[in-house]
């Protein structure tokens, strides 16, 4: 794993991280990750209180289907499981140079947790019934933390435990 590129302007830092897996001298696989680090705005503004996101306005309330627990070790254990040991997921020390106060959960891990919750709640436990899952990541999930998965019709959202911020949202389709 090495830094293959670095691009910076006043608003962001874009890192290109290259990973190569070799068997002896033979290249077995390679991957390239682009990591966007947003830089603080000039003139501060970081002390302002974050606005609470408005609640859904639909007449039918959103249903909480699962509470997720994201332990501090999740980034390391999931990273070792899938072979993605990106430093932003490993520890506070390795996440900080990339603009995170704490390590963050892997996006694919969050998507898998959402899929599992949807299959259990809406698909009768049958993974084959989940025909479509589109997820949009809105905020990083800090480790450790807790969040809730809520659904309404064919939509879902992953929100902070107090439901003040949306971490991810999207749509799903459950077949027969």
N, CA, C and O of each residue as an XYZ file, in Angstrom:
704
protein
N       0.860     -1.163      0.000
C       0.000      0.000      0.000
C       0.909      1.228      0.000
O       1.853      1.320      0.784
N       0.602      2.174     -0.900
C       1.405      3.385     -0.963
C       0.555      4.536     -1.506
O      -0.489      4.327     -2.123
N       1.034      5.749     -1.258
C       0.361      6.944     -1.748
C       0.778      7.150     -3.204
O       1.944      7.425     -3.487
N      -0.173      7.017     -4.120
C       0.124      7.121     -5.545
C      -0.134      8.519     -6.090
O       0.339      8.852     -7.177
N      -0.867      9.330     -5.363
C      -1.150     10.670     -5.844
C      -1.670     11.567     -4.748
O      -2.269     11.103     -3.778
N      -1.437     12.857     -4.909
C      -1.876     13.839     -3.938
C      -2.258     15.096     -4.712
O      -1.442     15.645     -5.452
N      -3.498     15.551     -4.543
C      -3.981     16.747     -5.206
C      -4.648     17.610     -4.147
O      -5.506     17.131     -3.406
N      -4.268     18.857     -4.071
C      -4.785     19.730     -3.028
C      -5.206     21.073     -3.614
O      -4.547     21.621     -4.498
N      -6.322     21.587     -3.096
C      -6.670     22.974     -3.351
C      -7.161     23.548     -2.026
O      -7.019     22.897     -0.991
N      -7.733     24.749     -2.035
C      -8.094     25.406     -0.777
C      -9.241     24.729     -0.032
O      -9.403     24.942      1.169
N     -10.040     23.916     -0.724
C     -11.217     23.302     -0.096
C     -11.053     21.835      0.250
O     -11.745     21.325      1.131
N     -10.122     21.133     -0.449
C     -10.045     19.704     -0.248
C      -8.672     19.155     -0.584
O      -7.865     19.774     -1.277
N      -8.452     17.964     -0.058
C      -7.240     17.201     -0.318
C      -7.704     15.875     -0.904
O      -8.544     15.203     -0.306
N      -7.179     15.485     -2.058
C      -7.559     14.238     -2.691
C      -6.335     13.333     -2.719
O      -5.333     13.639     -3.366
N      -6.433     12.209     -2.004
C      -5.339     11.242     -1.938
C      -5.675     10.039     -2.797
O      -6.813      9.570     -2.792
N      -4.709      9.541     -3.525
C      -4.868      8.307     -4.280
C      -3.992      7.263     -3.603
O      -2.767      7.378     -3.596
N      -4.627      6.246     -3.038
C      -3.916      5.187     -2.339
C      -3.966      3.933     -3.202
O      -5.044      3.472     -3.579
N      -2.819      3.394     -3.506
C      -2.691      2.202     -4.356
C      -2.333      1.011     -3.469
O      -1.439      1.105     -2.628
N      -3.025     -0.096     -3.657
C      -2.725     -1.338     -2.937
C      -2.436     -2.424     -3.962
O      -3.165     -2.578     -4.942
N      -1.377     -3.169     -3.728
C      -1.019     -4.272     -4.619
C      -0.813     -5.528     -3.786
O      -0.154     -5.498     -2.747
N      -1.381     -6.621     -4.251
C      -1.196     -7.922     -3.603
C      -0.377     -8.786     -4.552
O      -0.724     -8.947     -5.722
N       0.700     -9.331     -4.037
C       1.606    -10.129     -4.861
C       1.760    -11.526     -4.287
O       1.749    -11.729     -3.073
N       1.902    -12.467     -5.179
C       2.277    -13.836     -4.832
C       3.661    -14.010     -5.448
O       3.812    -14.162     -6.660
N       4.659    -13.982     -4.578
C       6.027    -13.954     -5.081
C       6.231    -12.642     -5.811
O       5.950    -11.577     -5.261
N       6.714    -12.703     -7.035
C       6.919    -11.504     -7.844
C       5.720    -11.188     -8.740
O       5.720    -10.170     -9.433
N       4.685    -12.062     -8.733
C       3.532    -11.908     -9.607
C       2.456    -11.051     -8.943
O       2.055    -11.306     -7.808
N       1.999    -10.039     -9.665
C       0.917     -9.184     -9.181
C      -0.392     -9.974     -9.265
O      -0.838    -10.328    -10.356
N      -1.010    -10.251     -8.097
C      -2.249    -11.037     -8.054
C      -3.483    -10.141     -8.154
O      -4.463    -10.504     -8.805
N      -3.439     -8.966     -7.511
C      -4.556     -8.026     -7.576
C      -4.055     -6.654     -7.187
O      -3.024     -6.499     -6.533
N      -4.818     -5.664     -7.611
C      -4.493     -4.304     -7.222
C      -5.779     -3.516     -7.088
O      -6.788     -3.835     -7.717
N      -5.734     -2.494     -6.269
C      -6.881     -1.620     -6.118
C      -6.394     -0.203     -5.894
O      -5.286      0.024     -5.406
N      -7.227      0.726     -6.252
C      -6.900      2.136     -6.083
C      -8.072      2.789     -5.372
O      -9.221      2.646     -5.791
N      -7.782      3.498     -4.307
C      -8.811      4.207     -3.550
C      -8.557      5.697     -3.636
O      -7.427      6.158     -3.475
N      -9.612      6.442     -3.889
C      -9.542      7.897     -3.845
C     -10.162      8.330     -2.529
O     -11.300      7.971     -2.227
N      -9.430      9.089     -1.755
C      -9.889      9.529     -0.442
C      -9.988     11.046     -0.470
O      -8.997     11.738     -0.701
N     -11.172     11.550     -0.238
C     -11.415     12.978     -0.213
C     -11.396     13.459      1.227
O     -12.132     12.947      2.071
N     -10.558     14.437      1.501
C     -10.484     15.049      2.818
C     -10.905     16.500      2.651
O     -10.224     17.278      1.982
N     -12.013     16.855      3.252
C     -12.470     18.245      3.176
C     -11.686     19.062      4.183
O     -11.561     18.681      5.347
N     -11.165     20.176      3.732
C     -10.380     21.043      4.589
C     -11.286     22.067      5.248
O     -12.308     22.447      4.678
N     -10.920     22.522      6.455
C     -11.759     23.517      7.133
C     -11.842     24.805      6.317
O     -10.895     25.201      5.638
N     -12.997     25.434      6.408
C     -13.173     26.713      5.712
C     -12.317     27.765      6.384
O     -12.149     27.766      7.604
N     -11.778     28.663      5.572
C     -10.991     29.761      6.125
C     -11.910     30.677      6.902
O     -13.048     30.919      6.498
N     -11.418     31.186      8.013
C     -12.232     32.085      8.825
C     -13.051     31.346      9.865
O     -13.931     31.937     10.491
N     -12.775     30.056     10.063
C     -13.447     29.302     11.120
C     -14.831     28.885     10.749
O     -15.074     28.419      9.636
N     -15.747     29.049     11.677
C     -17.118     28.627     11.455
C     -17.367     27.226     11.969
O     -18.488     26.724     11.899
N     -16.319     26.587     12.489
C     -16.466     25.224     12.964
C     -17.166     25.103     14.302
O     -17.552     24.003     14.697
N     -17.341     26.231     15.022
C     -17.954     26.180     16.343
C     -19.467     26.351     16.283
O     -20.133     26.268     17.315
N     -20.015     26.586     15.114
C     -21.464     26.778     15.012
C     -22.178     25.474     15.304
O     -21.696     24.389     14.979
N     -23.339     25.607     15.925
C     -24.145     24.431     16.228
C     -24.748     23.870     14.951
O     -25.243     24.619     14.109
N     -24.707     22.547     14.809
C     -25.283     21.920     13.620
C     -26.808     21.967     13.714
O     -27.392     21.775     14.781
N     -27.432     22.228     12.569
C     -28.887     22.272     12.528
C     -29.454     20.863     12.582
O     -28.897     19.938     11.991
N     -30.537     20.708     13.278
C     -31.228     19.426     13.339
C     -31.986     19.219     12.031
O     -32.677     20.118     11.551
N     -31.847     18.022     11.464
C     -32.534     17.735     10.209
C     -34.033     17.624     10.448
O     -34.456     17.100     11.479
N     -34.838     18.107      9.515
C     -36.289     18.018      9.710
C     -36.755     16.563      9.678
O     -36.190     15.726      8.974
N     -37.786     16.287     10.447
C     -38.364     14.938     10.466
C     -39.107     14.697      9.159
O     -39.531     15.650      8.506
N     -39.270     13.428      8.769
C     -40.039     13.140      7.554
C     -41.437     13.742      7.670
O     -42.028     13.752      8.750
N     -41.960     14.241      6.558
C     -43.253     14.922      6.587
C     -44.396     14.025      6.146
O     -45.546     14.464      6.122
N     -44.104     12.773      5.796
C     -45.160     11.864      5.364
C     -46.137     11.617      6.509
O     -45.765     11.694      7.680
N     -47.385     11.320      6.163
C     -48.385     11.049      7.188
C     -48.094      9.753      7.930
O     -48.317      9.669      9.138
N     -47.601      8.745      7.225
C     -47.271      7.479      7.856
C     -45.892      7.594      8.496
O     -44.940      7.996      7.827
N     -45.765      7.254      9.766
C     -44.467      7.398     10.427
C     -43.454      6.357      9.937
O     -43.811      5.275      9.471
N     -42.203      6.724     10.060
C     -41.118      5.799      9.739
C     -41.027      4.773     10.854
O     -41.203      5.098     12.028
N     -40.754      3.545     10.481
C     -40.672      2.447     11.437
C     -39.209      2.127     11.727
O     -38.425      1.914     10.803
N     -38.843      2.092     12.994
C     -37.490      1.685     13.373
C     -37.431      0.167     13.300
O     -38.176     -0.528     13.990
N     -36.527     -0.346     12.448
C     -36.439     -1.799     12.284
C     -35.206     -2.399     12.955
O     -35.157     -3.606     13.191
N     -34.228     -1.581     13.257
C     -33.021     -2.135     13.879
C     -32.208     -1.018     14.506
O     -32.161      0.098     13.990
N     -31.571     -1.330     15.621
C     -30.555     -0.457     16.200
C     -29.210     -1.103     15.910
O     -28.985     -2.267     16.243
N     -28.324     -0.347     15.292
C     -26.985     -0.845     14.974
C     -26.003     -0.401     16.051
O     -26.053      0.732     16.531
N     -25.120     -1.308     16.414
C     -24.032     -0.992     17.342
C     -22.741     -1.095     16.547
O     -22.453     -2.132     15.949
N     -21.971     -0.026     16.541
C     -20.704      0.025     15.823
C     -19.581      0.093     16.865
O     -19.242      1.186     17.318
N     -18.996     -1.045     17.254
C     -17.937     -1.023     18.268
C     -16.649     -0.398     17.720
O     -16.459     -0.310     16.507
N     -15.783      0.025     18.614
C     -14.512      0.653     18.220
C     -13.670     -0.270     17.351
O     -12.910      0.205     16.507
N     -13.789     -1.564     17.541
C     -12.968     -2.541     16.801
C     -13.542     -2.903     15.432
O     -12.913     -3.660     14.692
N     -14.718     -2.383     15.075
C     -15.380     -2.781     13.835
C     -14.527     -2.507     12.599
O     -14.446     -3.359     11.714
N     -13.902     -1.358     12.518
C     -13.098     -1.013     11.348
C     -11.951     -1.984     11.137
O     -11.663     -2.372     10.005
N     -11.295     -2.377     12.220
C     -10.181     -3.330     12.117
C     -10.682     -4.722     11.764
O     -10.137     -5.364     10.866
N     -11.708     -5.196     12.453
C     -12.171     -6.567     12.210
C     -12.796     -6.710     10.823
O     -12.525     -7.687     10.124
N     -13.633     -5.745     10.413
C     -14.233     -5.811      9.078
C     -13.143     -5.652      8.014
O     -13.154     -6.354      7.004
N     -12.207     -4.735      8.240
C     -11.120     -4.515      7.293
C     -10.286     -5.766      7.065
O      -9.912     -6.071      5.933
N      -9.997     -6.484      8.131
C      -9.231     -7.735      7.994
C     -10.056     -8.794      7.280
O      -9.523     -9.568      6.485
N     -11.340     -8.832      7.558
C     -12.227     -9.814      6.928
C     -12.288     -9.636      5.415
O     -12.238    -10.616      4.671
N     -12.396     -8.386      4.957
C     -12.577     -8.130      3.522
C     -11.297     -7.680      2.819
O     -11.291     -7.489      1.603
N     -10.221     -7.511      3.578
C      -8.956     -7.106      2.970
C      -8.853     -5.617      2.679
O      -8.046     -5.207      1.846
N      -9.662     -4.799      3.357
C      -9.622     -3.354      3.173
C      -9.131     -2.721      4.467
O      -9.916     -2.434      5.370
N      -7.840     -2.511      4.543
C      -7.259     -1.960      5.767
C      -6.903     -0.480      5.590
O      -5.816     -0.035      5.958
N      -7.833      0.251      5.027
C      -7.698      1.689      4.844
C      -7.510      2.334      6.217
O      -8.262      2.024      7.141
N      -6.535      3.216      6.373
C      -6.252      3.790      7.693
C      -7.404      4.551      8.331
O      -7.431      4.682      9.554
N      -8.359      5.058      7.552
C      -9.469      5.810      8.158
C     -10.380      4.911      8.984
O     -11.189      5.409      9.767
N     -10.263      3.596      8.824
C     -11.126      2.663      9.544
C     -10.442      2.030     10.760
O     -11.107      1.350     11.542
N      -9.146      2.232     10.938
C      -8.390      1.429     11.891
C      -8.313      1.993     13.300
O      -8.595      1.279     14.262
N      -7.944      3.239     13.438
C      -7.770      3.809     14.780
C      -7.868      5.325     14.708
O      -7.832      5.920     13.631
N      -7.990      5.929     15.872
C      -8.042      7.390     15.954
C      -6.756      7.987     15.364
O      -6.798      8.963     14.615
N      -5.633      7.392     15.709
C      -4.330      7.884     15.260
C      -4.195      7.863     13.734
O      -3.669      8.807     13.146
N      -4.670      6.785     13.092
C      -4.521      6.682     11.641
C      -5.632      7.409     10.886
O      -5.470      7.713      9.704
N      -6.748      7.692     11.540
C      -7.853      8.406     10.885
C      -7.644      9.919     10.900
O      -8.091     10.615      9.988
N      -6.977     10.427     11.913
C      -6.834     11.876     12.060
C      -6.123     12.569     10.897
O      -6.549     13.659     10.515
N      -5.067     12.000     10.313
C      -4.438     12.695      9.174
C      -5.368     12.863      7.967
O      -5.082     13.653      7.067
N      -6.475     12.123      7.949
C      -7.425     12.202      6.843
C      -8.646     13.054      7.196
O      -9.631     13.072      6.457
N      -8.577     13.756      8.324
C      -9.637     14.688      8.685
C     -10.729     14.132      9.579
O     -11.740     14.801      9.794
N     -10.554     12.924     10.109
C     -11.557     12.319     10.985
C     -11.046     12.322     12.419
O      -9.887     11.988     12.668
N     -11.900     12.696     13.360
C     -11.504     12.692     14.770
C     -11.368     11.270     15.296
O     -10.551     10.987     16.172
N     -12.188     10.386     14.740
C     -12.184      8.972     15.150
C     -12.226      8.120     13.895
O     -12.539      8.627     12.818
N     -11.911      6.814     14.014
C     -12.056      5.948     12.837
C     -13.523      5.876     12.435
O     -14.413      6.126     13.248
N     -13.766      5.530     11.174
C     -15.135      5.462     10.665
C     -15.421      4.066     10.117
O     -14.509      3.334      9.731
N     -16.697      3.717     10.092
C     -17.124      2.409      9.580
C     -16.960      2.365      8.065
O     -17.048      3.393      7.393
N     -16.721      1.165      7.533
C     -16.663      0.940      6.093
C     -18.061      1.115      5.501
O     -19.048      0.690      6.101
N     -18.143      1.731      4.341
C     -19.426      1.893      3.666
C     -20.071      0.562      3.328
O     -21.278      0.394      3.500
N     -19.271     -0.393      2.844
C     -19.843     -1.696      2.490
C     -20.328     -2.443      3.727
O     -21.286     -3.212      3.648
N     -19.680     -2.225      4.862
C     -20.140     -2.850      6.107
C     -21.518     -2.296      6.476
O     -22.420     -3.052      6.836
N     -21.672     -0.979      6.385
C     -22.967     -0.366      6.684
C     -24.030     -0.875      5.711
O     -25.150     -1.180      6.121
N     -23.689     -0.967      4.437
C     -24.656     -1.459      3.447
C     -25.068     -2.893      3.766
O     -26.245     -3.235      3.649
N     -24.118     -3.733      4.167
C     -24.441     -5.120      4.523
C     -25.354     -5.172      5.749
O     -26.272     -5.991      5.806
N     -25.104     -4.303      6.724
C     -25.941     -4.274      7.923
C     -27.365     -3.839      7.564
O     -28.334     -4.395      8.081
N     -27.489     -2.854      6.686
C     -28.807     -2.403      6.228
C     -29.511     -3.538      5.484
O     -30.686     -3.810      5.728
N     -28.792     -4.198      4.578
C     -29.382     -5.307      3.819
C     -29.899     -6.387      4.766
O     -31.008     -6.891      4.592
N     -29.106     -6.736      5.753
C     -29.510     -7.755      6.722
C     -30.783     -7.337      7.460
O     -31.698     -8.143      7.631
N     -30.840     -6.078      7.895
C     -32.032     -5.586      8.604
C     -33.255     -5.601      7.697
O     -34.340     -5.988      8.133
N     -33.099     -5.187      6.443
C     -34.232     -5.174      5.508
C     -34.717     -6.586      5.201
O     -35.921     -6.829      5.128
N     -33.789     -7.509      5.022
C     -34.154     -8.905      4.742
C     -34.926     -9.496      5.918
O     -35.926    -10.185      5.720
N     -34.474     -9.234      7.125
C     -35.168     -9.767      8.310
C     -36.545     -9.147      8.495
O     -37.515     -9.847      8.788
N     -36.626     -7.827      8.324
C     -37.880     -7.131      8.616
C     -38.889     -7.196      7.476
O     -40.085     -7.366      7.712
N     -38.414     -7.063      6.246
C     -39.327     -6.962      5.111
C     -39.271     -8.153      4.160
O     -40.180     -8.337      3.351
N     -38.224     -8.956      4.244
C     -38.051    -10.075      3.311
C     -38.254    -11.440      3.920
O     -37.904    -12.449      3.308
N     -38.818    -11.493      5.127
C     -39.083    -12.785      5.759
C     -37.833    -13.623      6.005
O     -37.922    -14.844      6.137
N     -36.675    -12.982      6.067
C     -35.431    -13.707      6.311
C     -34.813    -14.345      5.076
O     -33.782    -15.009      5.181
N     -35.426    -14.157      3.897
C     -34.938    -14.766      2.653
C     -34.110    -13.748      1.868
O     -34.676    -12.811      1.306
N     -32.773    -13.908      1.816
C     -31.924    -12.944      1.115
C     -32.253    -12.805     -0.370
O     -32.024    -11.746     -0.955
N     -32.788    -13.858     -0.983
C     -33.115    -13.809     -2.414
C     -34.234    -12.813     -2.709
O     -34.395    -12.389     -3.853
N     -35.000    -12.437     -1.700
C     -36.105    -11.494     -1.922
C     -35.644    -10.039     -2.030
O     -36.378     -9.196     -2.543
N     -34.445     -9.742     -1.555
C     -33.926     -8.374     -1.684
C     -33.421     -8.207     -3.115
O     -32.321     -8.647     -3.449
N     -34.232     -7.569     -3.955
C     -33.922     -7.431     -5.376
C     -33.097     -6.196     -5.676
O     -32.342     -6.176     -6.648
N     -33.230     -5.164     -4.855
C     -32.519     -3.910     -5.126
C     -32.232     -3.214     -3.817
O     -33.064     -3.189     -2.909
N     -31.037     -2.647     -3.733
C     -30.666     -1.838     -2.570
C     -29.751     -0.725     -3.061
O     -28.628     -0.975     -3.498
N     -30.239      0.487     -2.983
C     -29.458      1.660     -3.352
C     -29.211      2.443     -2.075
O     -30.154      2.769     -1.354
N     -27.944      2.749     -1.786
C     -27.610      3.490     -0.578
C     -26.821      4.738     -0.941
O     -25.940      4.712     -1.801
N     -27.155      5.821     -0.271
C     -26.452      7.099     -0.452
C     -25.844      7.454      0.913
O     -26.563      7.624      1.898
N     -24.529      7.563      0.954
C     -23.834      7.882      2.196
C     -23.819      9.398      2.369
O     -23.385     10.134      1.483
N     -24.302      9.853      3.531
C     -24.419     11.289      3.772
C     -23.404     11.794      4.782
O     -22.928     12.924      4.673
N     -23.069     10.970      5.760
C     -22.101     11.334      6.803
C     -21.334     10.078      7.191
O     -21.841      8.961      7.089
N     -20.114     10.286      7.634
C     -19.314      9.167      8.114
C     -19.904      8.638      9.423
O     -20.453      9.397     10.222
N     -19.781      7.320      9.629
C     -20.241      6.692     10.870
C     -19.030      6.540     11.780
O     -18.179      5.687     11.529
N     -18.934      7.353     12.836
C     -17.764      7.270     13.714
C     -17.794      5.998     14.561
O     -18.858      5.490     14.916
N     -16.609      5.507     14.871
C     -16.478      4.323     15.725
C     -15.894      4.745     17.071
O     -14.906      5.480     17.092
N     -16.458      4.314     18.177
C     -17.701      3.563     18.325
C     -18.908      4.499     18.273
O     -18.792      5.699     18.526
N     -20.057      3.933     17.943
C     -21.315      4.691     17.970
C     -22.486      3.726     17.811
O     -22.306      2.520     17.641
N     -23.675      4.287     17.872
C     -24.908      3.533     17.647
C     -25.757      4.321     16.665
O     -25.657      5.546     16.588
N     -26.589      3.615     15.918
C     -27.479      4.254     14.953
C     -28.737      3.404     14.820
O     -28.767      2.248     15.243
N     -29.764      3.986     14.234
C     -30.999      3.248     13.995
C     -31.280      3.208     12.505
O     -30.951      4.141     11.773
N     -31.888      2.123     12.066
C     -32.328      1.971     10.681
C     -33.847      2.090     10.695
O     -34.535      1.338     11.385
N     -34.358      3.043      9.923
C     -35.799      3.272      9.844
C     -36.249      3.087      8.398
O     -35.492      3.345      7.463
N     -37.498      2.634      8.226
C     -38.036      2.439      6.881
C     -39.412      3.080      6.754
O     -40.140      3.264      7.730
N     -39.730      3.408      5.519
C     -41.055      3.911      5.159
C     -41.284      3.499      3.717
O     -40.581      3.955      2.815
N     -42.266      2.636      3.501
C     -42.550      2.087      2.178
C     -41.282      1.459      1.605
O     -40.775      0.493      2.177
N     -40.753      1.974      0.495
C     -39.561      1.367     -0.100
C     -38.301      2.183      0.177
O     -37.294      2.023     -0.512
N     -38.354      3.052      1.177
C     -37.206      3.888      1.521
C     -36.683      3.510      2.906
O     -37.410      2.980      3.746
N     -35.409      3.798      3.114
C     -34.816      3.573      4.430
C     -33.877      4.728      4.745
O     -33.470      5.477      3.857
N     -33.545      4.856      6.007
C     -32.538      5.825      6.437
C     -31.812      5.221      7.636
O     -32.407      4.517      8.452
N     -30.536      5.505      7.723
C     -29.745      5.172      8.905
C     -29.471      6.504      9.576
O     -28.876      7.404      8.984
N     -29.915      6.618     10.829
C     -29.816      7.883     11.553
C     -29.050      7.682     12.854
O     -28.969      6.574     13.385
N     -28.491      8.778     13.353
C     -27.859      8.717     14.658
C     -28.895      8.220     15.663
O     -30.099      8.308     15.420
N     -28.426      7.705     16.774
C     -29.340      7.098     17.740
C     -30.435      8.064     18.185
O     -31.568      7.642     18.417
N     -30.117      9.351     18.307
C     -31.141     10.333     18.687
C     -31.955     10.817     17.482
O     -32.843     11.658     17.630
N     -31.656     10.289     16.290
C     -32.324     10.576     15.024
C     -32.187     12.037     14.596
O     -33.012     12.538     13.831
N     -31.152     12.723     15.083
C     -30.949     14.127     14.718
C     -30.197     14.288     13.398
O     -30.268     15.349     12.779
N     -29.471     13.242     12.952
C     -28.714     13.337     11.713
C     -28.881     12.061     10.897
O     -28.941     10.960     11.445
N     -28.956     12.226      9.591
C     -29.018     11.076      8.687
C     -27.608     10.732      8.241
O     -26.889     11.577      7.708
N     -27.219      9.476      8.463
C     -25.897      9.001      8.069
C     -25.917      8.432      6.657
O     -24.951      8.583      5.909
N     -27.007      7.781      6.295
C     -27.183      7.201      4.960
C     -28.670      7.057      4.718
O     -29.459      6.956      5.658
N     -29.045      7.048      3.450
C     -30.439      6.770      3.115
C     -30.478      6.116      1.747
O     -29.454      6.007      1.073
N     -31.649      5.686      1.343
C     -31.749      5.043      0.038
C     -33.092      4.373     -0.167
O     -34.072      4.636      0.530
N     -33.088      3.490     -1.163
C     -34.304      2.777     -1.540
C     -34.014      1.290     -1.649
O     -32.875      0.872     -1.858
N     -35.080      0.497     -1.503
C     -34.928     -0.956     -1.619
C     -36.167     -1.525     -2.269
O     -37.222     -0.892     -2.302
N     -36.020     -2.736     -2.788
C     -37.171     -3.455     -3.342
C     -37.099     -4.893     -2.867
O     -36.076     -5.562     -3.014
N     -38.195     -5.355     -2.298
C     -38.340     -6.736     -1.850
C     -39.278     -7.430     -2.812
O     -40.393     -6.962     -3.041
N     -38.836     -8.544     -3.379
C     -39.662     -9.303     -4.313
C     -40.460    -10.386     -3.601
O     -40.364    -10.566     -2.387
N     -41.249    -11.099     -4.394
C     -42.103    -12.166     -3.850
C     -41.358    -13.402     -3.577
O     -41.940    -14.385     -3.118
